[in-house]
Amino acid sequence: MVKNLLFRLTHLQNCTNDLVIASAAAEIARQPMTETVLLGIGFLI
């Protein structure tokens, strides 16, 4: 589950579609904020 989420987060780097970003943010909000998820978010910044 986390690997799939990280894959989608990485994929967002090449996407400027606000709807896709909002959808990913909503999915992140439903996930437990583990170190792995936070690390994945860190790569986007």
KEBALUM-227972 format. One line per 5 residues: for each residue x, y, z of N, C-alpha, C. Coordinates in steps of 0.2 Angstrom, whole numbers, m for minus. Layout:
% residues N
X Y Z X Y Z X Y Z; ...
This chain:
% residues 45
4 m6 0 0 0 0 4 6 0; 9 6 4 14 12 5 18 13 m2; 20 7 m4 24 8 m10 20 11 m16; 14 8 m16 9 11 m22 8 18 m21; 7 21 m15 7 28 m13 13 32 m15
19 29 m14 25 32 m15 26 33 m23; 24 28 m26 24 28 m33 20 33 m36; 14 34 m34 10 39 m36 13 46 m34; 15 47 m28 19 53 m27 24 55 m31; 28 50 m33 34 51 m37 31 53 m44
26 50 m46 23 52 m53 20 59 m53; 18 62 m48 16 68 m47 21 74 m49; 27 72 m49 33 77 m50 32 79 m57; 29 75 m62 29 77 m69 22 79 m71; 17 80 m66 10 82 m67 9 88 m64
5 93 m68 3 99 m65 m4 100 m64; m8 94 m65 m15 94 m65 m17 95 m58; m20 100 m56 m23 101 m49 m27 96 m47; m31 93 m51 m36 88 m49 m32 82 m47; m27 80 m50 m23 74 m48 m20 75 m42
m17 81 m41 m13 83 m35 m18 83 m29; m24 86 m30 m29 86 m24 m31 79 m23; m32 75 m28 m34 68 m26 m28 64 m22; m22 65 m24 m17 62 m21 m16 65 m13; m18 71 m13 m17 74 m6 m23 71 m2
m29 70 m4 m34 67 m1 m32 60 1; m29 56 m3 m27 49 m2 m22 49 4; m17 54 4 m12 55 9 m15 56 15; m20 60 15 m24 62 22 m27 55 25; m29 50 21 m32 44 23 m27 39 26
m20 40 24 m15 36 26 m12 38 33; m10 33 36 m6 34 42 1 38 40; 3 43 44 9 46 42 15 43 44; 17 38 41 23 34 43 29 38 40; 35 36 43 41 39 41 42 38 33
40 32 30 41 31 23 36 36 19; 30 37 21 26 42 18 29 49 18; 31 51 24 34 57 25 40 58 21; 44 53 20 50 53 16 48 54 9; 43 51 7 40 51 0 38 58 m2
35 61 3 32 68 2 38 73 2; 43 71 6 49 76 6 53 76 m1; 52 70 m5 55 70 m12 52 75 m16; 45 77 m15 42 81 m19 44 89 m18; 46 90 m12 47 97 m10 54 99 m13
